[in-house]
C-alpha cells in the first residue's frame, strides 16, 4: 500500500516519454491538483511524490474545489489530459509550460437514450478515458447505462480500438490549441458477460500487452476487453480478475511495465490509497490472484 498525497483519488495513469522515462500520475475529485512520481523499470523503486495545483494554470476552467476530475491520461509529449464529469469536458494541460493547451466539450447529439442520459445534470457521465490516434478519445460512461463512447471532431468517423491500436508510447496526441467541441461518433454497450462482471465502469487503461482494460468499483473487478469495432456495437469481455478485499473504492487503474495492476483507491484520508497487485495480468493469464504490499 502506498500513500498518495491526495484525498479521494479518482484516476491514475502511467506516462511514458519518448526517452523511455515513466511516471505515475494521480488525480482526485476533491481539489484541482495532480500528484506524480518517477517510476523506474523496477516495481520496488523509492517513491518521491510531487504535486501541483492545476486550477491556477493559464487557461484552465477547472474550479479549485470539487472539480469532479474523474480520470487522467497522458501522451508522450509531457501533456496530461483531465476528464471532468460535470460539465462533461476534458482539458489537455502542459505541466512544463504551466498552461491549458486545449479545452474540449464532450457532446452526445440527438434525443436517444444516451443523449438524454449524458445531458442529465444528475446523471452519470465520464469516468475513464484513453487517447486514440487521430485526435479521438475513448470515454467510459459509468452507469445508467454503462457504455464506452468514442468522441471526435464533428463530421469525423469512428476509428474503434483494436489491440495495439491506442496512442503509441512517446507519441503526442494531435490537437490544435484552443477550445473544441467533440461529439460521440460511436457507442459500445457491454455484452451480457461484461454487464454481469462489471456493474459499473470506473476507469480505462491500455495494458503493456496492448489490450484495453476496464475497472469496476462496484464489482471490485478488472476486465480485459476485446477489440472495439469501428462504428460502435458491443464491448465484449475476454477475461476478468476480482480484486478481493480492498479498503476503499477502486477508481483508478494503471499498469507497471511488467503488467502488474496498480489501483487507486477513493478514501477520505490521503493514506494507503494506492495498491500494487500481483501477479502480472497484462502479459499472461495468471493462475492465482492476490494483492501485495509495496513500501508500506
Secondary structure as a PSIPRED ss2 file (coil, helix, strand):
# PSIPRED VFORMAT (PSIPRED V4.0)

   1 X C   1.000  0.000  0.000
   2 X E   0.000  0.000  1.000
   3 X C   1.000  0.000  0.000
   4 X C   1.000  0.000  0.000
   5 X C   1.000  0.000  0.000
   6 X C   1.000  0.000  0.000
   7 X C   1.000  0.000  0.000
   8 X C   1.000  0.000  0.000
   9 X E   0.000  0.000  1.000
  10 X E   0.000  0.000  1.000
  11 X E   0.000  0.000  1.000
  12 X E   0.000  0.000  1.000
  13 X E   0.000  0.000  1.000
  14 X E   0.000  0.000  1.000
  15 X E   0.000  0.000  1.000
  16 X E   0.000  0.000  1.000
  17 X C   1.000  0.000  0.000
  18 X C   1.000  0.000  0.000
  19 X C   1.000  0.000  0.000
  20 X C   1.000  0.000  0.000
  21 X C   1.000  0.000  0.000
  22 X E   0.000  0.000  1.000
  23 X E   0.000  0.000  1.000
  24 X E   0.000  0.000  1.000
  25 X E   0.000  0.000  1.000
  26 X E   0.000  0.000  1.000
  27 X E   0.000  0.000  1.000
  28 X E   0.000  0.000  1.000
  29 X C   1.000  0.000  0.000
  30 X C   1.000  0.000  0.000
  31 X E   0.000  0.000  1.000
  32 X C   1.000  0.000  0.000
  33 X E   0.000  0.000  1.000
  34 X E   0.000  0.000  1.000
  35 X E   0.000  0.000  1.000
  36 X E   0.000  0.000  1.000
  37 X E   0.000  0.000  1.000
  38 X E   0.000  0.000  1.000
  39 X E   0.000  0.000  1.000
  40 X C   1.000  0.000  0.000
  41 X C   1.000  0.000  0.000
  42 X C   1.000  0.000  0.000
  43 X C   1.000  0.000  0.000
  44 X C   1.000  0.000  0.000
  45 X C   1.000  0.000  0.000
  46 X C   1.000  0.000  0.000
  47 X C   1.000  0.000  0.000
  48 X C   1.000  0.000  0.000
  49 X C   1.000  0.000  0.000
  50 X E   0.000  0.000  1.000
  51 X E   0.000  0.000  1.000
  52 X E   0.000  0.000  1.000
  53 X E   0.000  0.000  1.000
  54 X C   1.000  0.000  0.000
  55 X C   1.000  0.000  0.000
  56 X C   1.000  0.000  0.000
  57 X C   1.000  0.000  0.000
  58 X E   0.000  0.000  1.000
  59 X C   1.000  0.000  0.000
  60 X C   1.000  0.000  0.000
  61 X C   1.000  0.000  0.000
  62 X C   1.000  0.000  0.000
  63 X C   1.000  0.000  0.000
  64 X C   1.000  0.000  0.000
  65 X E   0.000  0.000  1.000
  66 X C   1.000  0.000  0.000
  67 X C   1.000  0.000  0.000
  68 X C   1.000  0.000  0.000
  69 X E   0.000  0.000  1.000
  70 X E   0.000  0.000  1.000
  71 X E   0.000  0.000  1.000
  72 X E   0.000  0.000  1.000
  73 X E   0.000  0.000  1.000
  74 X E   0.000  0.000  1.000
  75 X C   1.000  0.000  0.000
  76 X C   1.000  0.000  0.000
  77 X C   1.000  0.000  0.000
  78 X C   1.000  0.000  0.000
  79 X E   0.000  0.000  1.000
  80 X E   0.000  0.000  1.000
  81 X E   0.000  0.000  1.000
  82 X E   0.000  0.000  1.000
  83 X E   0.000  0.000  1.000
  84 X E   0.000  0.000  1.000
  85 X C   1.000  0.000  0.000
  86 X C   1.000  0.000  0.000
  87 X C   1.000  0.000  0.000
  88 X C   1.000  0.000  0.000
  89 X E   0.000  0.000  1.000
  90 X E   0.000  0.000  1.000
  91 X E   0.000  0.000  1.000
  92 X E   0.000  0.000  1.000
  93 X E   0.000  0.000  1.000
  94 X E   0.000  0.000  1.000
  95 X C   1.000  0.000  0.000
  96 X C   1.000  0.000  0.000
  97 X C   1.000  0.000  0.000
  98 X C   1.000  0.000  0.000
  99 X E   0.000  0.000  1.000
 100 X E   0.000  0.000  1.000
 101 X E   0.000  0.000  1.000
 102 X E   0.000  0.000  1.000
 103 X E   0.000  0.000  1.000
 104 X E   0.000  0.000  1.000
 105 X E   0.000  0.000  1.000
 106 X E   0.000  0.000  1.000
 107 X E   0.000  0.000  1.000
 108 X C   1.000  0.000  0.000
 109 X C   1.000  0.000  0.000
 110 X C   1.000  0.000  0.000
 111 X C   1.000  0.000  0.000
 112 X C   1.000  0.000  0.000
 113 X H   0.000  1.000  0.000
 114 X H   0.000  1.000  0.000
 115 X H   0.000  1.000  0.000
 116 X H   0.000  1.000  0.000
 117 X H   0.000  1.000  0.000
 118 X H   0.000  1.000  0.000
 119 X H   0.000  1.000  0.000
 120 X C   1.000  0.000  0.000
 121 X C   1.000  0.000  0.000
 122 X C   1.000  0.000  0.000
 123 X C   1.000  0.000  0.000
 124 X C   1.000  0.000  0.000
 125 X C   1.000  0.000  0.000
 126 X E   0.000  0.000  1.000
 127 X E   0.000  0.000  1.000
 128 X E   0.000  0.000  1.000
 129 X E   0.000  0.000  1.000
 130 X E   0.000  0.000  1.000
 131 X E   0.000  0.000  1.000
 132 X E   0.000  0.000  1.000
 133 X H   0.000  1.000  0.000
 134 X H   0.000  1.000  0.000
 135 X H   0.000  1.000  0.000
 136 X E   0.000  0.000  1.000
 137 X E   0.000  0.000  1.000
 138 X E   0.000  0.000  1.000
 139 X E   0.000  0.000  1.000
 140 X E   0.000  0.000  1.000
 141 X E   0.000  0.000  1.000
 142 X C   1.000  0.000  0.000
 143 X C   1.000  0.000  0.000
 144 X C   1.000  0.000  0.000
 145 X C   1.000  0.000  0.000
 146 X C   1.000  0.000  0.000
 147 X E   0.000  0.000  1.000
 148 X E   0.000  0.000  1.000
 149 X E   0.000  0.000  1.000
 150 X E   0.000  0.000  1.000
 151 X E   0.000  0.000  1.000
 152 X E   0.000  0.000  1.000
 153 X E   0.000  0.000  1.000
 154 X C   1.000  0.000  0.000
 155 X C   1.000  0.000  0.000
 156 X C   1.000  0.000  0.000
 157 X C   1.000  0.000  0.000
 158 X C   1.000  0.000  0.000
 159 X C   1.000  0.000  0.000
 160 X C   1.000  0.000  0.000
 161 X E   0.000  0.000  1.000
 162 X C   1.000  0.000  0.000
 163 X C   1.000  0.000  0.000
 164 X C   1.000  0.000  0.000
 165 X C   1.000  0.000  0.000
 166 X E   0.000  0.000  1.000
 167 X C   1.000  0.000  0.000
 168 X C   1.000  0.000  0.000
 169 X C   1.000  0.000  0.000
 170 X C   1.000  0.000  0.000
 171 X C   1.000  0.000  0.000
 172 X C   1.000  0.000  0.000
 173 X C   1.000  0.000  0.000
 174 X C   1.000  0.000  0.000
 175 X C   1.000  0.000  0.000
 176 X C   1.000  0.000  0.000
 177 X C   1.000  0.000  0.000
 178 X E   0.000  0.000  1.000
 179 X E   0.000  0.000  1.000
 180 X E   0.000  0.000  1.000
 181 X E   0.000  0.000  1.000
 182 X E   0.000  0.000  1.000
 183 X E   0.000  0.000  1.000
 184 X E   0.000  0.000  1.000
 185 X E   0.000  0.000  1.000
 186 X E   0.000  0.000  1.000
 187 X E   0.000  0.000  1.000
 188 X E   0.000  0.000  1.000
 189 X E   0.000  0.000  1.000
 190 X E   0.000  0.000  1.000
 191 X C   1.000  0.000  0.000
 192 X H   0.000  1.000  0.000
 193 X H   0.000  1.000  0.000
 194 X H   0.000  1.000  0.000
 195 X H   0.000  1.000  0.000
 196 X H   0.000  1.000  0.000
 197 X H   0.000  1.000  0.000
 198 X C   1.000  0.000  0.000
 199 X C   1.000  0.000  0.000
 200 X C   1.000  0.000  0.000
 201 X C   1.000  0.000  0.000
 202 X C   1.000  0.000  0.000
 203 X E   0.000  0.000  1.000
 204 X E   0.000  0.000  1.000
 205 X E   0.000  0.000  1.000
 206 X E   0.000  0.000  1.000
 207 X C   1.000  0.000  0.000
 208 X C   1.000  0.000  0.000
 209 X C   1.000  0.000  0.000
 210 X C   1.000  0.000  0.000
 211 X C   1.000  0.000  0.000
 212 X E   0.000  0.000  1.000
 213 X E   0.000  0.000  1.000
 214 X E   0.000  0.000  1.000
 215 X E   0.000  0.000  1.000
 216 X E   0.000  0.000  1.000
 217 X C   1.000  0.000  0.000
 218 X C   1.000  0.000  0.000
 219 X C   1.000  0.000  0.000
 220 X C   1.000  0.000  0.000
 221 X E   0.000  0.000  1.000
 222 X E   0.000  0.000  1.000
 223 X E   0.000  0.000  1.000
 224 X E   0.000  0.000  1.000
 225 X E   0.000  0.000  1.000
 226 X C   1.000  0.000  0.000
 227 X C   1.000  0.000  0.000
 228 X E   0.000  0.000  1.000
 229 X C   1.000  0.000  0.000
 230 X C   1.000  0.000  0.000
 231 X C   1.000  0.000  0.000
 232 X C   1.000  0.000  0.000
 233 X E   0.000  0.000  1.000
 234 X E   0.000  0.000  1.000
 235 X E   0.000  0.000  1.000
 236 X C   1.000  0.000  0.000
 237 X E   0.000  0.000  1.000
 238 X E   0.000  0.000  1.000
 239 X E   0.000  0.000  1.000
 240 X E   0.000  0.000  1.000
 241 X E   0.000  0.000  1.000
 242 X E   0.000  0.000  1.000
 243 X C   1.000  0.000  0.000
 244 X C   1.000  0.000  0.000
 245 X C   1.000  0.000  0.000
 246 X C   1.000  0.000  0.000
 247 X C   1.000  0.000  0.000
 248 X C   1.000  0.000  0.000
 249 X E   0.000  0.000  1.000
 250 X E   0.000  0.000  1.000
 251 X E   0.000  0.000  1.000
 252 X E   0.000  0.000  1.000
 253 X E   0.000  0.000  1.000
 254 X E   0.000  0.000  1.000
 255 X E   0.000  0.000  1.000
 256 X C   1.000  0.000  0.000
 257 X C   1.000  0.000  0.000
 258 X C   1.000  0.000  0.000
 259 X C   1.000  0.000  0.000
 260 X C   1.000  0.000  0.000
 261 X E   0.000  0.000  1.000
 262 X E   0.000  0.000  1.000
 263 X E   0.000  0.000  1.000
 264 X E   0.000  0.000  1.000
 265 X E   0.000  0.000  1.000
 266 X E   0.000  0.000  1.000
 267 X C   1.000  0.000  0.000
 268 X C   1.000  0.000  0.000
 269 X C   1.000  0.000  0.000
 270 X C   1.000  0.000  0.000
 271 X C   1.000  0.000  0.000
 272 X C   1.000  0.000  0.000
 273 X C   1.000  0.000  0.000
 274 X E   0.000  0.000  1.000
 275 X E   0.000  0.000  1.000
 276 X E   0.000  0.000  1.000
 277 X E   0.000  0.000  1.000
 278 X E   0.000  0.000  1.000
 279 X C   1.000  0.000  0.000
 280 X C   1.000  0.000  0.000
 281 X C   1.000  0.000  0.000
 282 X C   1.000  0.000  0.000
 283 X C   1.000  0.000  0.000
 284 X C   1.000  0.000  0.000
 285 X C   1.000  0.000  0.000
 286 X C   1.000  0.000  0.000
 287 X C   1.000  0.000  0.000
 288 X C   1.000  0.000  0.000
 289 X C   1.000  0.000  0.000
 290 X E   0.000  0.000  1.000
 291 X E   0.000  0.000  1.000
 292 X C   1.000  0.000  0.000
 293 X C   1.000  0.000  0.000
 294 X C   1.000  0.000  0.000
 295 X C   1.000  0.000  0.000
 296 X C   1.000  0.000  0.000
